[in-house]
Amino acid sequence: PFNPDTSAGAETECVSMFRYEAHVRPSSVQSQDYTFKVPDWPGMYEQQGESLNGQLEQYEIFDYPGR
């Protein structure tokens, strides 16, 4: 850490490192499935997140069946 006062020595407490982390999780998940045996089967699942702790509700995951 930068300390312009070299006479302060090691006896003075200072912050030498500071780190901030944030973890973003989806606020809702929507999944869609398909079966060729019953083509009209809706197969749509939705789940809203709980305990978002002030997180915005715009972080969504949509999973559509693929190959």
PDB file of N, CA, C and O in Angstrom:
ATOM      1  N   PRO A   1       0.824  -1.199   0.000  1.00  0.00           N
ATOM      2  CA  PRO A   1       0.000   0.000   0.000  1.00  0.00           C
ATOM      3  C   PRO A   1       0.858   1.249   0.000  1.00  0.00           C
ATOM      4  O   PRO A   1       1.962   1.259   0.545  1.00  0.00           O
ATOM      5  N   PHE A   2       0.348   2.294  -0.610  1.00  0.00           N
ATOM      6  CA  PHE A   2       1.066   3.561  -0.691  1.00  0.00           C
ATOM      7  C   PHE A   2       0.909   4.333   0.606  1.00  0.00           C
ATOM      8  O   PHE A   2      -0.212   4.548   1.068  1.00  0.00           O
ATOM      9  N   ASN A   3       1.998   4.746   1.186  1.00  0.00           N
ATOM     10  CA  ASN A   3       1.993   5.546   2.406  1.00  0.00           C
ATOM     11  C   ASN A   3       3.052   6.631   2.242  1.00  0.00           C
ATOM     12  O   ASN A   3       4.242   6.343   2.365  1.00  0.00           O
ATOM     13  N   PRO A   4       2.647   7.875   1.967  1.00  0.00           N
ATOM     14  CA  PRO A   4       3.636   8.925   1.723  1.00  0.00           C
ATOM     15  C   PRO A   4       4.430   9.296   2.974  1.00  0.00           C
ATOM     16  O   PRO A   4       5.534   9.828   2.857  1.00  0.00           O
ATOM     17  N   ASP A   5       3.902   9.033   4.156  1.00  0.00           N
ATOM     18  CA  ASP A   5       4.594   9.361   5.405  1.00  0.00           C
ATOM     19  C   ASP A   5       5.384   8.139   5.856  1.00  0.00           C
ATOM     20  O   ASP A   5       4.841   7.250   6.511  1.00  0.00           O
ATOM     21  N   THR A   6       6.663   8.098   5.506  1.00  0.00           N
ATOM     22  CA  THR A   6       7.480   6.936   5.851  1.00  0.00           C
ATOM     23  C   THR A   6       7.812   6.885   7.333  1.00  0.00           C
ATOM     24  O   THR A   6       8.264   5.849   7.821  1.00  0.00           O
ATOM     25  N   SER A   7       7.601   7.967   8.057  1.00  0.00           N
ATOM     26  CA  SER A   7       7.898   7.956   9.492  1.00  0.00           C
ATOM     27  C   SER A   7       6.762   7.342  10.302  1.00  0.00           C
ATOM     28  O   SER A   7       6.908   7.147  11.509  1.00  0.00           O
ATOM     29  N   ALA A   8       5.641   7.035   9.671  1.00  0.00           N
ATOM     30  CA  ALA A   8       4.504   6.462  10.397  1.00  0.00           C
ATOM     31  C   ALA A   8       4.850   5.081  10.937  1.00  0.00           C
ATOM     32  O   ALA A   8       4.383   4.707  12.013  1.00  0.00           O
ATOM     33  N   GLY A   9       5.642   4.334  10.224  1.00  0.00           N
ATOM     34  CA  GLY A   9       6.072   3.033  10.705  1.00  0.00           C
ATOM     35  C   GLY A   9       4.961   1.998  10.683  1.00  0.00           C
ATOM     36  O   GLY A   9       3.869   2.242  10.169  1.00  0.00           O
ATOM     37  N   ALA A  10       5.260   0.854  11.243  1.00  0.00           N
ATOM     38  CA  ALA A  10       4.310  -0.255  11.245  1.00  0.00           C
ATOM     39  C   ALA A  10       3.332  -0.168  12.410  1.00  0.00           C
ATOM     40  O   ALA A  10       2.407  -0.977  12.484  1.00  0.00           O
ATOM     41  N   GLU A  11       3.505   0.776  13.314  1.00  0.00           N
ATOM     42  CA  GLU A  11       2.629   0.872  14.478  1.00  0.00           C
ATOM     43  C   GLU A  11       1.263   1.461  14.131  1.00  0.00           C
ATOM     44  O   GLU A  11       0.300   1.255  14.871  1.00  0.00           O
ATOM     45  N   THR A  12       1.162   2.189  13.020  1.00  0.00           N
ATOM     46  CA  THR A  12      -0.097   2.796  12.620  1.00  0.00           C
ATOM     47  C   THR A  12      -0.908   1.782  11.814  1.00  0.00           C
ATOM     48  O   THR A  12      -0.421   1.222  10.832  1.00  0.00           O
ATOM     49  N   GLU A  13      -2.156   1.554  12.244  1.00  0.00           N
ATOM     50  CA  GLU A  13      -3.007   0.615  11.525  1.00  0.00           C
ATOM     51  C   GLU A  13      -3.545   1.269  10.259  1.00  0.00           C
ATOM     52  O   GLU A  13      -3.883   2.453  10.255  1.00  0.00           O
ATOM     53  N   CYS A  14      -3.619   0.499   9.203  1.00  0.00           N
ATOM     54  CA  CYS A  14      -4.158   1.009   7.947  1.00  0.00           C
ATOM     55  C   CYS A  14      -4.800  -0.140   7.175  1.00  0.00           C
ATOM     56  O   CYS A  14      -4.528  -1.312   7.434  1.00  0.00           O
ATOM     57  N   VAL A  15      -5.637   0.214   6.242  1.00  0.00           N
ATOM     58  CA  VAL A  15      -6.254  -0.782   5.374  1.00  0.00           C
ATOM     59  C   VAL A  15      -5.284  -1.052   4.233  1.00  0.00           C
ATOM     60  O   VAL A  15      -4.932  -0.141   3.484  1.00  0.00           O
ATOM     61  N   SER A  16      -4.855  -2.294   4.100  1.00  0.00           N
ATOM     62  CA  SER A  16      -3.909  -2.616   3.037  1.00  0.00           C
ATOM     63  C   SER A  16      -4.579  -3.326   1.867  1.00  0.00           C
ATOM     64  O   SER A  16      -4.014  -3.407   0.777  1.00  0.00           O
ATOM     65  N   MET A  17      -5.794  -3.844   2.099  1.00  0.00           N
ATOM     66  CA  MET A  17      -6.492  -4.520   1.015  1.00  0.00           C
ATOM     67  C   MET A  17      -7.993  -4.410   1.247  1.00  0.00           C
ATOM     68  O   MET A  17      -8.475  -4.536   2.373  1.00  0.00           O
ATOM     69  N   PHE A  18      -8.721  -4.172   0.160  1.00  0.00           N
ATOM     70  CA  PHE A  18     -10.176  -4.092   0.234  1.00  0.00           C
ATOM     71  C   PHE A  18     -10.734  -4.784  -0.995  1.00  0.00           C
ATOM     72  O   PHE A  18     -10.312  -4.509  -2.118  1.00  0.00           O
ATOM     73  N   ARG A  19     -11.688  -5.687  -0.778  1.00  0.00           N
ATOM     74  CA  ARG A  19     -12.272  -6.412  -1.906  1.00  0.00           C
ATOM     75  C   ARG A  19     -13.785  -6.465  -1.725  1.00  0.00           C
ATOM     76  O   ARG A  19     -14.282  -6.718  -0.628  1.00  0.00           O
ATOM     77  N   TYR A  20     -14.504  -6.226  -2.805  1.00  0.00           N
ATOM     78  CA  TYR A  20     -15.968  -6.278  -2.802  1.00  0.00           C
ATOM     79  C   TYR A  20     -16.410  -7.347  -3.788  1.00  0.00           C
ATOM     80  O   TYR A  20     -15.914  -7.403  -4.914  1.00  0.00           O
ATOM     81  N   GLU A  21     -17.334  -8.189  -3.370  1.00  0.00           N
ATOM     82  CA  GLU A  21     -17.873  -9.221  -4.250  1.00  0.00           C
ATOM     83  C   GLU A  21     -19.384  -9.138  -4.269  1.00  0.00           C
ATOM     84  O   GLU A  21     -20.014  -8.786  -3.271  1.00  0.00           O
ATOM     85  N   ALA A  22     -19.952  -9.462  -5.402  1.00  0.00           N
ATOM     86  CA  ALA A  22     -21.406  -9.530  -5.530  1.00  0.00           C
ATOM     87  C   ALA A  22     -21.744 -10.767  -6.347  1.00  0.00           C
ATOM     88  O   ALA A  22     -21.114 -11.046  -7.368  1.00  0.00           O
ATOM     89  N   HIS A  23     -22.723 -11.486  -5.895  1.00  0.00           N
ATOM     90  CA  HIS A  23     -23.162 -12.685  -6.596  1.00  0.00           C
ATOM     91  C   HIS A  23     -24.584 -12.457  -7.086  1.00  0.00           C
ATOM     92  O   HIS A  23     -25.469 -12.105  -6.307  1.00  0.00           O
ATOM     93  N   VAL A  24     -24.793 -12.654  -8.359  1.00  0.00           N
ATOM     94  CA  VAL A  24     -26.112 -12.457  -8.954  1.00  0.00           C
ATOM     95  C   VAL A  24     -26.681 -13.826  -9.297  1.00  0.00           C
ATOM     96  O   VAL A  24     -26.054 -14.627  -9.989  1.00  0.00           O
ATOM     97  N   ARG A  25     -27.869 -14.069  -8.801  1.00  0.00           N
ATOM     98  CA  ARG A  25     -28.566 -15.310  -9.111  1.00  0.00           C
ATOM     99  C   ARG A  25     -29.833 -14.963  -9.880  1.00  0.00           C
ATOM    100  O   ARG A  25     -30.332 -13.843  -9.773  1.00  0.00           O
ATOM    101  N   PRO A  26     -30.359 -15.907 -10.654  1.00  0.00           N
ATOM    102  CA  PRO A  26     -31.583 -15.603 -11.391  1.00  0.00           C
ATOM    103  C   PRO A  26     -32.754 -15.376 -10.450  1.00  0.00           C
ATOM    104  O   PRO A  26     -32.865 -16.028  -9.411  1.00  0.00           O
ATOM    105  N   SER A  27     -33.623 -14.451 -10.820  1.00  0.00           N
ATOM    106  CA  SER A  27     -34.809 -14.178 -10.006  1.00  0.00           C
ATOM    107  C   SER A  27     -35.968 -15.072 -10.413  1.00  0.00           C
ATOM    108  O   SER A  27     -36.903 -15.267  -9.637  1.00  0.00           O
ATOM    109  N   SER A  28     -35.916 -15.617 -11.624  1.00  0.00           N
ATOM    110  CA  SER A  28     -36.946 -16.562 -12.056  1.00  0.00           C
ATOM    111  C   SER A  28     -36.363 -17.497 -13.112  1.00  0.00           C
ATOM    112  O   SER A  28     -35.434 -17.144 -13.838  1.00  0.00           O
ATOM    113  N   VAL A  29     -36.931 -18.686 -13.176  1.00  0.00           N
ATOM    114  CA  VAL A  29     -36.493 -19.697 -14.138  1.00  0.00           C
ATOM    115  C   VAL A  29     -37.723 -20.222 -14.860  1.00  0.00           C
ATOM    116  O   VAL A  29     -38.757 -20.482 -14.244  1.00  0.00           O
ATOM    117  N   GLN A  30     -37.601 -20.372 -16.156  1.00  0.00           N
ATOM    118  CA  GLN A  30     -38.689 -20.926 -16.959  1.00  0.00           C
ATOM    119  C   GLN A  30     -38.081 -21.991 -17.871  1.00  0.00           C
ATOM    120  O   GLN A  30     -37.116 -21.733 -18.589  1.00  0.00           O
ATOM    121  N   SER A  31     -38.659 -23.183 -17.830  1.00  0.00           N
ATOM    122  CA  SER A  31     -38.149 -24.298 -18.612  1.00  0.00           C
ATOM    123  C   SER A  31     -39.288 -24.888 -19.429  1.00  0.00           C
ATOM    124  O   SER A  31     -40.415 -25.009 -18.950  1.00  0.00           O
ATOM    125  N   GLN A  32     -38.982 -25.249 -20.661  1.00  0.00           N
ATOM    126  CA  GLN A  32     -39.994 -25.818 -21.533  1.00  0.00           C
ATOM    127  C   GLN A  32     -39.492 -27.161 -22.047  1.00  0.00           C
ATOM    128  O   GLN A  32     -38.329 -27.302 -22.424  1.00  0.00           O
ATOM    129  N   ASP A  33     -40.379 -28.136 -22.057  1.00  0.00           N
ATOM    130  CA  ASP A  33     -40.023 -29.461 -22.532  1.00  0.00           C
ATOM    131  C   ASP A  33     -41.002 -29.877 -23.623  1.00  0.00           C
ATOM    132  O   ASP A  33     -42.062 -29.271 -23.784  1.00  0.00           O
ATOM    133  N   TYR A  34     -40.640 -30.908 -24.365  1.00  0.00           N
ATOM    134  CA  TYR A  34     -41.473 -31.356 -25.477  1.00  0.00           C
ATOM    135  C   TYR A  34     -41.397 -32.876 -25.556  1.00  0.00           C
ATOM    136  O   TYR A  34     -40.341 -33.461 -25.314  1.00  0.00           O
ATOM    137  N   THR A  35     -42.496 -33.506 -25.890  1.00  0.00           N
ATOM    138  CA  THR A  35     -42.507 -34.939 -26.145  1.00  0.00           C
ATOM    139  C   THR A  35     -43.268 -35.206 -27.438  1.00  0.00           C
ATOM    140  O   THR A  35     -44.364 -34.685 -27.643  1.00  0.00           O
ATOM    141  N   PHE A  36     -42.686 -36.012 -28.298  1.00  0.00           N
ATOM    142  CA  PHE A  36     -43.338 -36.300 -29.582  1.00  0.00           C
ATOM    143  C   PHE A  36     -44.550 -37.213 -29.412  1.00  0.00           C
ATOM    144  O   PHE A  36     -45.404 -37.272 -30.297  1.00  0.00           O
ATOM    145  N   LYS A  37     -44.636 -37.932 -28.274  1.00  0.00           N
ATOM    146  CA  LYS A  37     -45.775 -38.823 -28.045  1.00  0.00           C
ATOM    147  C   LYS A  37     -47.059 -38.043 -27.767  1.00  0.00           C
ATOM    148  O   LYS A  37     -48.146 -38.468 -28.160  1.00  0.00           O
ATOM    149  N   VAL A  38     -46.931 -36.915 -27.095  1.00  0.00           N
ATOM    150  CA  VAL A  38     -48.089 -36.061 -26.779  1.00  0.00           C
ATOM    151  C   VAL A  38     -47.714 -34.626 -27.170  1.00  0.00           C
ATOM    152  O   VAL A  38     -47.315 -33.844 -26.308  1.00  0.00           O
ATOM    153  N   PRO A  39     -47.835 -34.269 -28.445  1.00  0.00           N
ATOM    154  CA  PRO A  39     -47.390 -32.949 -28.909  1.00  0.00           C
ATOM    155  C   PRO A  39     -48.111 -31.769 -28.255  1.00  0.00           C
ATOM    156  O   PRO A  39     -47.543 -30.681 -28.164  1.00  0.00           O
ATOM    157  N   ASP A  40     -49.344 -31.963 -27.801  1.00  0.00           N
ATOM    158  CA  ASP A  40     -50.091 -30.863 -27.182  1.00  0.00           C
ATOM    159  C   ASP A  40     -49.778 -30.684 -25.698  1.00  0.00           C
ATOM    160  O   ASP A  40     -50.317 -29.779 -25.062  1.00  0.00           O
ATOM    161  N   TRP A  41     -48.926 -31.523 -25.145  1.00  0.00           N
ATOM    162  CA  TRP A  41     -48.564 -31.415 -23.730  1.00  0.00           C
ATOM    163  C   TRP A  41     -47.838 -30.091 -23.502  1.00  0.00           C
ATOM    164  O   TRP A  41     -46.870 -29.795 -24.202  1.00  0.00           O
ATOM    165  N   PRO A  42     -48.294 -29.283 -22.525  1.00  0.00           N
ATOM    166  CA  PRO A  42     -47.701 -27.948 -22.356  1.00  0.00           C
ATOM    167  C   PRO A  42     -46.230 -27.992 -21.939  1.00  0.00           C
ATOM    168  O   PRO A  42     -45.423 -27.247 -22.495  1.00  0.00           O
ATOM    169  N   GLY A  43     -45.864 -28.825 -20.997  1.00  0.00           N
ATOM    170  CA  GLY A  43     -44.458 -28.980 -20.605  1.00  0.00           C
ATOM    171  C   GLY A  43     -43.751 -27.701 -20.218  1.00  0.00           C
ATOM    172  O   GLY A  43     -42.551 -27.571 -20.461  1.00  0.00           O
ATOM    173  N   MET A  44     -44.451 -26.754 -19.626  1.00  0.00           N
ATOM    174  CA  MET A  44     -43.854 -25.470 -19.234  1.00  0.00           C
ATOM    175  C   MET A  44     -43.778 -25.414 -17.715  1.00  0.00           C
ATOM    176  O   MET A  44     -44.771 -25.628 -17.020  1.00  0.00           O
ATOM    177  N   TYR A  45     -42.597 -25.126 -17.218  1.00  0.00           N
ATOM    178  CA  TYR A  45     -42.379 -25.033 -15.777  1.00  0.00           C
ATOM    179  C   TYR A  45     -41.818 -23.655 -15.454  1.00  0.00           C
ATOM    180  O   TYR A  45     -40.924 -23.162 -16.141  1.00  0.00           O
ATOM    181  N   GLU A  46     -42.349 -23.041 -14.407  1.00  0.00           N
ATOM    182  CA  GLU A  46     -41.876 -21.722 -13.978  1.00  0.00           C
ATOM    183  C   GLU A  46     -41.634 -21.736 -12.477  1.00  0.00           C
ATOM    184  O   GLU A  46     -42.359 -22.390 -11.728  1.00  0.00           O
ATOM    185  N   GLN A  47     -40.617 -21.015 -12.047  1.00  0.00           N
ATOM    186  CA  GLN A  47     -40.325 -20.890 -10.620  1.00  0.00           C
ATOM    187  C   GLN A  47     -39.810 -19.482 -10.352  1.00  0.00           C
ATOM    188  O   GLN A  47     -38.865 -19.028 -10.996  1.00  0.00           O
ATOM    189  N   GLN A  48     -40.423 -18.804  -9.416  1.00  0.00           N
ATOM    190  CA  GLN A  48     -39.979 -17.471  -8.998  1.00  0.00           C
ATOM    191  C   GLN A  48     -39.011 -17.616  -7.831  1.00  0.00           C
ATOM    192  O   GLN A  48     -39.194 -18.477  -6.970  1.00  0.00           O
ATOM    193  N   GLY A  49     -37.999 -16.790  -7.803  1.00  0.00           N
ATOM    194  CA  GLY A  49     -37.032 -16.824  -6.726  1.00  0.00           C
ATOM    195  C   GLY A  49     -37.609 -16.288  -5.428  1.00  0.00           C
ATOM    196  O   GLY A  49     -38.536 -15.477  -5.429  1.00  0.00           O
ATOM    197  N   GLU A  50     -37.047 -16.752  -4.323  1.00  0.00           N
ATOM    198  CA  GLU A  50     -37.453 -16.294  -2.995  1.00  0.00           C
ATOM    199  C   GLU A  50     -36.258 -15.630  -2.325  1.00  0.00           C
ATOM    200  O   GLU A  50     -35.108 -15.925  -2.653  1.00  0.00           O
ATOM    201  N   SER A  51     -36.529 -14.752  -1.405  1.00  0.00           N
ATOM    202  CA  SER A  51     -35.476 -14.069  -0.634  1.00  0.00           C
ATOM    203  C   SER A  51     -34.463 -13.411  -1.564  1.00  0.00           C
ATOM    204  O   SER A  51     -33.271 -13.707  -1.493  1.00  0.00           O
ATOM    205  N   LEU A  52     -34.927 -12.532  -2.424  1.00  0.00           N
ATOM    206  CA  LEU A  52     -34.039 -11.867  -3.376  1.00  0.00           C
ATOM    207  C   LEU A  52     -33.176 -10.792  -2.724  1.00  0.00           C
ATOM    208  O   LEU A  52     -32.197 -10.346  -3.322  1.00  0.00           O
ATOM    209  N   ASN A  53     -33.515 -10.376  -1.528  1.00  0.00           N
ATOM    210  CA  ASN A  53     -32.714  -9.397  -0.774  1.00  0.00           C
ATOM    211  C   ASN A  53     -32.407  -8.141  -1.586  1.00  0.00           C
ATOM    212  O   ASN A  53     -31.261  -7.694  -1.635  1.00  0.00           O
ATOM    213  N   GLY A  54     -33.423  -7.579  -2.215  1.00  0.00           N
ATOM    214  CA  GLY A  54     -33.247  -6.333  -2.952  1.00  0.00           C
ATOM    215  C   GLY A  54     -32.751  -6.498  -4.374  1.00  0.00           C
ATOM    216  O   GLY A  54     -32.587  -5.505  -5.082  1.00  0.00           O
ATOM    217  N   GLN A  55     -32.508  -7.719  -4.810  1.00  0.00           N
ATOM    218  CA  GLN A  55     -32.049  -7.938  -6.181  1.00  0.00           C
ATOM    219  C   GLN A  55     -33.176  -7.627  -7.151  1.00  0.00           C
ATOM    220  O   GLN A  55     -34.344  -7.885  -6.861  1.00  0.00           O
ATOM    221  N   LEU A  56     -32.826  -7.076  -8.293  1.00  0.00           N
ATOM    222  CA  LEU A  56     -33.823  -6.782  -9.320  1.00  0.00           C
ATOM    223  C   LEU A  56     -34.448  -8.070  -9.839  1.00  0.00           C
ATOM    224  O   LEU A  56     -33.820  -9.128  -9.816  1.00  0.00           O
ATOM    225  N   GLU A  57     -35.675  -7.973 -10.302  1.00  0.00           N
ATOM    226  CA  GLU A  57     -36.387  -9.148 -10.791  1.00  0.00           C
ATOM    227  C   GLU A  57     -36.215  -9.359 -12.291  1.00  0.00           C
ATOM    228  O   GLU A  57     -36.986 -10.109 -12.889  1.00  0.00           O
ATOM    229  N   GLN A  58     -35.247  -8.733 -12.905  1.00  0.00           N
ATOM    230  CA  GLN A  58     -35.070  -8.828 -14.351  1.00  0.00           C
ATOM    231  C   GLN A  58     -34.080  -9.922 -14.760  1.00  0.00           C
ATOM    232  O   GLN A  58     -33.889 -10.145 -15.955  1.00  0.00           O
ATOM    233  N   TYR A  59     -33.453 -10.602 -13.815  1.00  0.00           N
ATOM    234  CA  TYR A  59     -32.481 -11.640 -14.141  1.00  0.00           C
ATOM    235  C   TYR A  59     -33.206 -12.970 -14.296  1.00  0.00           C
ATOM    236  O   TYR A  59     -33.529 -13.629 -13.307  1.00  0.00           O
ATOM    237  N   GLU A  60     -33.461 -13.359 -15.540  1.00  0.00           N
ATOM    238  CA  GLU A  60     -34.252 -14.547 -15.821  1.00  0.00           C
ATOM    239  C   GLU A  60     -33.428 -15.566 -16.604  1.00  0.00           C
ATOM    240  O   GLU A  60     -32.483 -15.220 -17.313  1.00  0.00           O
ATOM    241  N   ILE A  61     -33.813 -16.823 -16.455  1.00  0.00           N
ATOM    242  CA  ILE A  61     -33.236 -17.906 -17.247  1.00  0.00           C
ATOM    243  C   ILE A  61     -34.381 -18.592 -17.963  1.00  0.00           C
ATOM    244  O   ILE A  61     -35.374 -18.965 -17.338  1.00  0.00           O
ATOM    245  N   PHE A  62     -34.253 -18.763 -19.267  1.00  0.00           N
ATOM    246  CA  PHE A  62     -35.239 -19.508 -20.045  1.00  0.00           C
ATOM    247  C   PHE A  62     -34.508 -20.648 -20.726  1.00  0.00           C
ATOM    248  O   PHE A  62     -33.548 -20.424 -21.463  1.00  0.00           O
ATOM    249  N   ASP A  63     -34.960 -21.870 -20.481  1.00  0.00           N
ATOM    250  CA  ASP A  63     -34.324 -23.053 -21.049  1.00  0.00           C
ATOM    251  C   ASP A  63     -35.309 -23.736 -21.981  1.00  0.00           C
ATOM    252  O   ASP A  63     -36.353 -24.219 -21.544  1.00  0.00           O
ATOM    253  N   TYR A  64     -34.979 -23.778 -23.259  1.00  0.00           N
ATOM    254  CA  TYR A  64     -35.827 -24.419 -24.259  1.00  0.00           C
ATOM    255  C   TYR A  64     -35.115 -25.692 -24.706  1.00  0.00           C
ATOM    256  O   TYR A  64     -33.896 -25.680 -24.880  1.00  0.00           O
ATOM    257  N   PRO A  65     -35.844 -26.786 -24.897  1.00  0.00           N
ATOM    258  CA  PRO A  65     -35.167 -28.036 -25.269  1.00  0.00           C
ATOM    259  C   PRO A  65     -34.437 -27.906 -26.600  1.00  0.00           C
ATOM    260  O   PRO A  65     -34.945 -27.322 -27.558  1.00  0.00           O
ATOM    261  N   GLY A  66     -33.260 -28.455 -26.632  1.00  0.00           N
ATOM    262  CA  GLY A  66     -32.457 -28.415 -27.849  1.00  0.00           C
ATOM    263  C   GLY A  66     -31.826 -29.771 -28.099  1.00  0.00           C
ATOM    264  O   GLY A  66     -32.171 -30.759 -27.450  1.00  0.00           O
ATOM    265  N   ARG A  67     -30.926 -29.808 -29.017  1.00  0.00           N
ATOM    266  CA  ARG A  67     -30.275 -31.078 -29.337  1.00  0.00           C
ATOM    267  C   ARG A  67     -29.059 -31.298 -28.505  1.00  0.00           C
ATOM    268  O   ARG A  67     -28.390 -32.322 -28.647  1.00  0.00           O
TER     269      ARG A  67
END
